[in-house]
Amino acid sequence: MTGTSGKRRAAVLGSPIAHSLSPVLHRAAYEELGLTDWSYDRFEIDEEALPGFLARLGPEWAGLSLTMPLKRAVIPLLDAVSDTAAAVEAVNTVVCTEDGRRTGDNTDIPGMVAALRERGVEQVDSAAILGAGATASSALAALSRVCTGEVVAYVRSEARAAEMRRWGERTGVDVRTADWSEAHRALHAPLVVATTPAGTTDALAAAVPERPATLFDVLYDPWPTALAARWFAYGGAVVGGLDLLVHQAVLQVEQMTGRSPAPLKAMRRAGEQALAAR
């Protein structure tokens, strides 16, 4: 849809949701594309409220962005799910048609790949992941397209280790797990993907090697993280959470509006300005 058939709506859902930059990014895209009859909102929705919210959507709805804790909860409520989303059991994008059909996809995975390629990382022969949550499974799926060899995941428990090995099998990645106490070893990998909450990797900053390769830190607020700041100071390449957020949002805009390419530069600029104002 291009908005020629009247008002069109989209929104981001999650809990908590007040911090989300998605409205800033999508609205910037609509403005750049001239989609004056499109709107994009945010709604505080948890797993319990999700079915009722979806049931009330009218034909004006073009799509939804989903954040935690809804990425897995939405799957049984959809008519179809892409192979990409099914591989990691996580949907962050729902495209709605006027006849009420809803299809789920995951733009985090291709968004990660695009963010890496933008910084010149096309392929690596090994990689490391810090953490084992939902973002780590998407990172593994992205690495299946970028990394030709082993991925070492640094985790805090055997349960998390087993989960990462299972995701490796599902995404076709050779995963080896190691205890978090050895996480400093990850920093010597050609590509390090940090998927942990704010503050978790701060203690690792002192262990950054003199000539680091590439760090992909999925956080964007606060930014830079202590790890990213030290990495950048030592001359390493840094891909940040805003890079991921913008690239996955570009794909969402293209799917929901049918317009391509989405305005990457305008969306990034809007995101940077919104973060600077916080």
C-alpha positions in Angstrom: 0.0 0.0 0.0 1.2 3.5 -0.8 -1.4 5.5 1.1 -3.5 6.4 -2.0 -6.6 4.7 -0.6 -7.0 6.9 2.4 -5.6 7.1 6.0 -3.2 4.3 6.9 -2.0 3.4 10.3 1.0 1.6 11.9 2.4 1.5 15.4 4.9 -0.1 17.7 3.7 -2.3 20.6 5.5 -3.5 23.7 6.0 -3.1 27.4 7.7 -0.9 28.3 7.3 1.2 25.2 7.8 4.9 26.1 11.6 4.7 25.2 11.0 3.4 21.7 12.5 5.4 18.8 10.4 3.6 16.3 7.8 6.4 15.9 10.6 8.9 15.3 12.1 6.7 12.5 8.9 5.7 10.8 7.4 9.2 10.9 10.7 10.6 9.3 10.3 8.0 6.6 6.7 8.9 5.9 7.6 12.6 5.7 10.5 11.9 3.3 8.3 9.6 1.1 5.4 12.1 1.0 3.0 9.8 2.8 1.0 12.6 4.4 -2.0 10.3 5.2 0.1 7.8 7.2 0.4 7.8 11.0 2.6 5.8 13.3 2.0 5.6 17.1 3.1 3.6 20.1 1.0 1.5 22.5 1.8 0.0 25.8 0.7 -3.6 25.3 1.7 -6.7 27.2 1.2 -10.4 26.3 -2.3 -10.5 28.0 -3.5 -7.4 26.1 -2.1 -8.4 22.7 -5.0 -10.7 21.4 -7.6 -8.1 22.1 -5.6 -5.3 20.5 -5.1 -7.3 17.3 -8.8 -8.2 17.2 -9.7 -4.5 17.2 -7.5 -3.6 14.2 -9.5 -2.2 11.2 -8.7 -2.2 7.5 -6.8 1.1 7.8 -3.9 -0.8 9.6 -0.9 -1.4 7.5 1.5 -2.9 10.0 2.9 -3.3 13.5 6.4 -3.2 15.0 6.8 -5.5 18.0 9.3 -5.3 20.8 9.6 -7.2 24.1 7.7 -9.1 25.4 5.6 -9.7 22.3 8.0 -11.1 19.7 7.1 -14.7 20.5 3.6 -14.2 21.9 2.3 -12.9 18.6 3.2 -15.9 16.5 0.1 -18.0 17.2 -2.1 -15.0 16.5 -0.9 -14.6 12.9 -2.0 -16.1 9.6 1.6 -16.7 8.4 5.2 -16.3 9.5 8.3 -16.0 7.4 11.0 -18.6 7.4 13.4 -16.0 8.9 11.1 -15.3 11.9 10.2 -19.0 12.3 13.9 -19.9 12.6 14.4 -17.9 15.7 10.7 -18.0 17.0 10.6 -14.2 17.0 8.5 -11.7 15.1 9.2 -8.0 15.2 7.2 -7.0 12.1 3.5 -7.7 11.3 2.2 -6.6 7.9 -1.6 -6.2 7.7 -3.6 -6.3 4.5 -7.0 -4.7 4.1 -8.8 -8.0 4.0 -7.5 -8.7 7.5 -4.6 -11.1 6.8 -1.6 -10.7 9.1 1.9 -11.9 8.2 4.9 -12.0 10.7 8.5 -11.4 9.8 11.8 -10.6 11.5 13.7 -7.6 10.2 16.2 -7.7 13.0 18.2 -10.4 11.3 18.6 -8.8 7.8 18.9 -5.5 9.6 22.0 -6.8 11.5 23.5 -8.0 8.2 22.8 -4.7 6.5 24.3 -2.7 9.4 27.5 -4.8 9.3 27.8 -4.5 5.5 27.4 -0.7 5.8 30.6 -0.8 7.9 32.4 -3.0 5.4 31.9 -6.4 7.2 30.8 -8.8 4.5 32.3 -12.0 5.8 34.4 -13.2 8.8 35.9 -16.6 9.5 34.9 -16.6 13.2 32.9 -14.5 15.7 31.9 -14.2 19.3 28.6 -13.4 21.0 28.3 -11.9 24.5 24.9 -13.0 26.0 22.3 -15.6 25.2 18.9 -13.8 25.2 16.4 -13.2 22.4 18.7 -10.8 20.6 21.5 -13.4 20.7 19.3 -15.9 18.7 18.8 -13.2 16.1 22.5 -12.5 16.1 23.2 -16.1 15.4 20.8 -16.1 12.5 22.5 -13.0 11.1 25.9 -14.6 11.6 24.8 -17.6 9.5 24.9 -15.1 6.6 28.2 -13.5 7.6 30.4 -16.0 9.5 32.0 -19.0 7.7 33.4 -20.7 10.8 32.9 -21.1 14.5 30.9 -18.8 16.8 31.7 -18.8 20.5 28.9 -17.7 22.8 29.8 -16.5 26.3 27.0 -17.2 28.7 26.3 -17.3 32.5 24.7 -20.7 32.9 24.5 -24.2 31.4 20.9 -23.7 30.6 21.7 -20.6 28.5 24.6 -22.5 26.9 22.3 -25.4 25.9 19.8 -22.8 24.5 22.5 -21.2 22.3 23.7 -24.6 21.0 20.1 -25.3 20.1 19.7 -22.0 18.2 23.0 -22.8 16.5 21.6 -26.1 15.2 18.4 -24.3 14.0 20.2 -21.5 12.2 23.0 -23.6 10.8 25.8 -22.0 12.8 28.7 -23.9 14.5 28.3 -22.7 18.1 30.7 -23.4 20.9 29.8 -22.1 24.4 32.0 -20.7 27.1 31.5 -19.4 30.6 31.0 -15.7 31.1 34.1 -15.6 33.3 36.1 -16.1 30.1 34.2 -13.3 28.2 37.4 -11.2 27.9 38.6 -13.8 25.4 35.7 -12.8 23.0 37.3 -9.4 22.4 40.0 -10.9 20.2 37.5 -12.3 17.7 37.2 -10.8 14.1 33.6 -9.9 15.0 32.2 -9.5 18.5 28.4 -9.1 19.0 27.3 -7.8 22.4 23.7 -8.5 23.0 23.6 -7.9 26.8 21.6 -5.3 28.8 23.1 -1.9 29.7 26.1 -2.1 32.0 26.7 -5.8 31.6 29.9 -5.5 29.4 31.3 -2.4 31.2 33.9 -4.4 33.1 35.2 -5.8 29.8 36.3 -2.4 28.5 39.6 -2.7 30.2 40.3 -5.9 28.3 39.9 -4.5 24.8 43.0 -5.4 22.8 45.3 -2.8 21.3 44.1 -3.5 17.7 40.5 -4.6 18.0 38.6 -5.7 14.9 34.8 -5.1 14.8 32.3 -4.7 17.6 28.6 -4.8 17.1 27.0 -3.5 20.3 23.2 -3.7 20.0 22.5 -1.0 22.7 21.7 2.6 21.6 20.8 4.3 24.9 23.0 5.0 26.8 25.5 5.4 24.0 28.4 4.8 23.7 28.7 1.9 26.1 32.0 1.7 28.0 33.0 -1.2 25.8 32.1 0.7 22.6 33.9 3.8 23.7 37.2 1.9 24.5 36.9 -0.1 21.3 36.5 3.1 19.2 39.4 4.8 21.1 41.6 1.9 20.1 40.7 2.3 16.4 38.3 -0.6 16.1 35.2 -0.6 13.9 32.0 -0.1 15.9 28.5 -0.9 14.8 25.9 0.4 17.3 22.3 -0.3 18.3 21.0 2.8 16.3 22.6 1.3 13.2 20.5 -1.9 13.8 17.4 0.0 14.7 17.5 2.1 11.6 18.3 -0.8 9.2 15.5 -3.0 10.6 13.1 0.0 10.5 14.0 0.6 6.8 12.8 -2.9 6.0 9.7 -2.5 8.1 8.8 0.7 6.3 9.3 -0.9 2.9 7.1 -3.9 3.8 4.3 -1.9 5.3 4.2 0.9 2.7 5.3 -1.0 -0.4 7.7 1.9 -1.1 11.4 1.2 -1.7 14.0 2.2 -0.9 13.0 3.7 2.4 15.0 6.9 3.3 17.8 5.5 5.4 19.7 8.8 5.9 16.6 10.7 6.9 15.6 8.0 9.4 19.1 7.8 10.9 19.3 11.6 11.2 15.9 11.7 13.0 17.1 8.9 15.4 20.3 10.7 16.2 18.5 14.0 16.9 16.0 12.2 19.2 18.7 10.5 21.2 20.7 13.8 21.5 17.6 15.4 23.0 17.2 12.8 25.7 
